[in-house]
Structures are given as C-alpha cells and as structure tokens.
Amino acid sequence: MNCNKDDATNSVCERMAIEERVKERVDEAGNRWTKVYVGGGEHFQNWLEQCKELGEVMVEEVDATGYACFEQAGESLYRIWMKTDENGNVD
C-alpha cells in the first residue's frame, strides 16, 4: 500500500501502524495476553482453531471502518489474543 497517496489512504496506513504496535494487554484480573493475529474471514477461523489447540484464547472485534476490503465484503475484523505466563509463554 502506498501511504503517500491521499488522506483516506494515509488514515488507513496510520491505523495499520497503530495496530502493529498493539502487541499485548493485561485484563482486569491481571492476566497477560499476547496478540497473535488480526484479520477476518476464513483465515481468522483457521487461526482461531489452531490457537485454541495451543492454549486459552480471547477474541476482540476491531473497528473495520476504513479498511475497504472488510467494508465491501461486510466482514468483521478481529484480534486473537493468547493467554501468556509472566515470561510471555503461552499458558
């Protein structure tokens, strides 16, 4: 994607850059989670099934506004988080 094109493209590029920086989170109970995937559709379903085999997962819907491919297809955008221990290893 050419991020020097126009305001709409730059906005999507900025959101993609922000998403790249989202790597981990801590929930209300103090559990640590690592982001392992962001996307939708069949790829999302495949990733989700594989992650469930490896450990505890949490799914979060992300605002897909501005992502033309998701808007045009009417698809939702999701993050898959995996629970990790204090060393960052999958629980």
N, C-alpha and C positions, 0 to 999 in steps of 0.2 A: 504494500500500500504506500502510495506517495503522500507523505504527511505535509508536503508543502503546496498542496493543490488549492484548497479553498477552506472557508470557515467550517463547513459541515465535516469535511474530511479531517481537518485539524481537531475538531471536537472528538471524533471517534478515536483518533490517534492518541489524544490526551487520555481518554477513558481507558484505552488499551494499556497505556503506560502506567496508569494508576493501578489497573488490575494486576499487572506484572509485579508491582510492589506488595500486593496483598499475598502474604505467604503463610502467616499463622495467626491464631487467635486463642484467647482464653475465655472459656464460658463462665457463667455465673457461679458454678460450683468449683472453679479453679482448674478444670480440665484443660489440657493443651491440645490444640488441633492444628494440623498442617494441611494446607490446600494442596490437593493432588491433581485436580482437574477443573477446568471451566469450559463449558460448552453446552450443547444440547443435542436433541435428536437421538439417532441410533448410537452414535459414538458415546453419548452420555450414558445410555442404558448399558452398553458394553463395559465402560469404565466402572459404573456403579456395581455391577455384578462382580467384577474382578476385585474391587475394593472390599466388598462385603466378605469375600472369601479370606481376606487378609486380616481383617480386624473390624473395629467399630467405626461406623461412618455417620456423618451428618451431611444433609443436603440443604443448600441455601439457594433460593431463587434470586437472581440478579436482574436488575432493570436492563432490558434489552433495547431500550429506546436508543435510536441512532445506529444500531447495527442492522443495516439494510437486509442482510441475508436472513436474520431472525425475524425482523418485522414483516418482510414479504412472505415468508413461509408460515407466519403465525406461530412460531415456535418460542418456547421459553428458554431462557439462559440460566444455567445452574453452576454452582460451585460444589465440588465434592471435597469434604474435609475428612481426614482420618485422625482418630484419637491417637495421641502420642504420649510417651512417658517423659519424665524430666530430662532425659538425654536426647529427646527428639525421635526415638524409635517408635514404630507402630506398636500400640498396645495389643 
